[in-house]
Amino acid sequence: MSTKQSQLQAFERLLIVMDELREQCPWDKKQTMESLRHLTIEEVYELGDAILDNDLDEVKKELGDVLLHIVFYSKIGSETNDFDIADVCHTICDKLIERHPHIYADVKVNDEEDVKRNWEQIKLKEGKKSVLEGVPKSLPAMVKANRIQDKVAGVGFDWEKPEQVFEKVEEELSELKSEISKGNMDAIENEFGDVLFSMINYARFLKVNPENALERTNKKFIKRFQYLESKAKELNKSLKDMTLSEMDVFWEEAKSV
């Protein structure tokens, strides 16, 4: 692995390249924080895909893309004298030191749960009115639900046992079933949301990341369905002309591929 000095040199090289691109490249000159925003989100999702695929070479590349965006925003900030990359680095260092008193002060902790509780309490002392202020509004709903539950648990608003959470899941499913029988779509949607929220909460107690779990299932389904499509093509058949029982044969095959 590289030394700390070579790591610093590599980072300096990136800063120099960013300066050159901003001065000389027509596309880079034109970019603003707003124009980069959707690209940054896309890069983070690509990083997430690489992590789930356990493709470490791709993880390395995608981390570079994300780092480039951080440097790019910092370069734009420096042009208006609002902040630069040093400010960004110092700000996160200060935050980490402040929020880890068990490392940088004399606070004692027993486990990671103590660390999370301290983290949320410190944020409230910093002036935040709610522990939920830090949950971005634009997060996808499932990720947002997971973060909400994580944060309120950090201040003690939580179930004591996984069994209690599963009972809540069953309760919500029963309420959903009741509303389905009545046919009220607004109530059905509300109860369906409650079921999803309680399932995401249960995932937390099982130490399962619900977003990762669902994405793994998405990938598994895509792989199996594409196997089904390839088999249908080999038979010169269209899926819409096949019976479900015919498709199910290949679906079961796909599970063992």
N, C-alpha and C positions, 0 to 999 in steps of 0.2 A: 504493500500500500504506500501511497505518497506521503511525504512528510508534511508537517504543518506549514512549513515555508513554501513548498511547492503548491500546496492548496491555496495559499494566499496569492501566489504568483498567477495561478490559473484564474482566480477570481478577478485579479487586476486586469488580466488579459481580456476577460469578458467585458469589464467596464470600458476598456479602451476600444474594443470592437463596437460596443454600443454607441460610444461617442462618435466614432467614424461613420456608422450607419446613419445616425441622426443628422449628421452634417452633410452627408454625400448621397444617400439613397432617397430618391423621390418618394417611394412608398413609406419608408420609415419617417421621413420629414413630416409627412402628412398626418400621422397617427396622433390621436388624442386618447385620454383615459377612456372616454366613452366608446370610441371606435375599437379599442382593444378589449373591452369588457367581455363581449360574447366570445371572442377568441380565447381569452383566458379560461372561461368556463369550459369551453370545448377541450382545451389542453388538460385541464384537471380531470375531466371524464376519461380522456385517453390514458392518462396516468392510472386512473382507477381500473380501467380494463386490463392494462398490463400487469397490475398487481394481482388481480383476480386470476389472470392466466399464468401467473408465476413465471412470467417472461422477464427475467432480470436484466437482460440486455435492453429490452424495450423500456423497462422501468428507468434505466439510466438515461436513455434518450428523452423520455417524456419529462423526467425531472429537469433536464437541461432546458426543455421548452418552457416549463413553469418558471424556472429561475430567470430565464431571459425576460419573461413578462414582468417579474418583480423588479428587475434592473431597469426595464423600459419605463415602468410607472415612476420609478425613482428619478430617472433622467428627466422625464417631463416635469416632475415636481421641482427639480433643481432649476429648471428654466424659468420658473415663476417665483423662485426664491422661497417656496413654501417648505420644501424638505428635500433631502438627497438620500443616497443609499446609506450614508453614515447615520443619519437620523433614524432611518428605518431599523438599522441594526441595533443602535443604542436603545431605541424604544422597546424592542422586543426583549433585549437583555435586561433592561430595568424592570420590565413586567415579570419576567421569569424569576428574577431575584426576589422581587416583592412578594410573589405568590408561592415561593418555596421557602418559607421561614424555617422549615425543618432541615434545610440545607444551609441557609445563609443566616439563620438566627438560632434561637434556643428552643423553638417549638418542638415538641416530641410527637411523633405519629407511630401508630402500630401497623398500619397497612395502607393500601391504595385508597380505600374508602375514606380514611381519615384525611388523606391528601385532597381528595375531591371535595370533601365538606369544607376544609380550610380554604380551598380555592374560591368557592362560592361565597363564603363569608367575607373574604378579603375584597372581592369584587363589590359587595354591598357597602363595605367601608370606604371604597373608592368613590362613592357617590351614586352608584346605580340604584334606582328606585325599586327595581324588580330583578330577581334572578333570571327572569326570562328575557330581559332586554338584549342579551347577547345572542339570541336566536335570530338569524337573518330571515327577513320576511320572504325572500325569494327562494329559500331552500325548497327542494322537492318535498311533498307532503310527508312521505314516509321518513325521510331523514329528519325533517323538522319534528315529527312526533317523537322520534328516538331522542333527539337532543332535549326536547321539552321534559321528557320523563327523566332523563339523566340529570338535568339541572335541578328539578324539584326534589329528586331523591337526595341530591347533595346537601339540601337543608333539612332533611328528615321527613319530607312528605312522601312516604313510600309504604308499600306493603312489607310485612315482616317475613312471610314465607312464600315460596313459589306456588304452593298449593292454593293459597288465597287468590293469587293472580289467575290461576287456571279456573278456579270457581267463578271468577269475574268473567272470563272468556265464555264459559258455559252460560252464565246469566245473560250476557249480551247476545249470544246466539239464540237463546230462547226468546228474547225480546224481538230480535230480527224476524224469527219464524212467525211470531204473533202478528207483527205488522205486515208481513207478506200475505198472510191469510186475509187481512183486512183490505189489502190492495191500495193503501195510501202511499203513493210514491215518495212524497216528501218525508214521511215518517220512516219509510224503508231506507232511504238514503241516509237519514240520521243514524238509524240503528246499524246500518252497514258500516258507517264510519266508526261507530263505537266498537264494533267487532274488530275492525282493523287496528284501532288504537290499543285495545286490550291485548291483541295478539302481539303487537310490537312491544308492549310492556312485558309480556310473558317472555319474549325473546331475550330481553335484557336480563331477566332472572336466570335464563338458561345459558347466559354468556354467549349468545348468538347475535351477530349483527344482522338485523332483518334485511337491510339493503343488500348486503353481500349474499345472504341466503337466497333472496328472491332473484338476484342477478345470476347466481349459479344455476338456479332452476330455469331461468330464461335461456341460458346458454345450452343447458342440457336438452331443453325442448327444441331449440333451433337445430341442434345437431341431429336429433332423432327425426325431426320432420324433414330435414334435408336428405337424410338417408332414405326416408319413405319416397321423397320426390325422385331421387336417383333410381330407385328400384322400379318405380312406375315408368320412368323414361326408358329403362332397359326393356320393359315389356311393351313399349310404344303405346302406353295408356295415359290418359289424362286422369288426374286425381278425381275430378268431378264425375267421371264415368265409372269409378270404382266403388264398390260397396264398402261400408264401414268394416265388415268382417275381413274383406280382402286387405284393406289398409292396416287393420290390426295385426295381421300376420307379420308385415314388415316392421310395424312399430315395435312388436315384441323382439324381433331380430335386432333392431337398432339398440335395444337396451344392453345387449351383450357385445356390441361392437366397440 
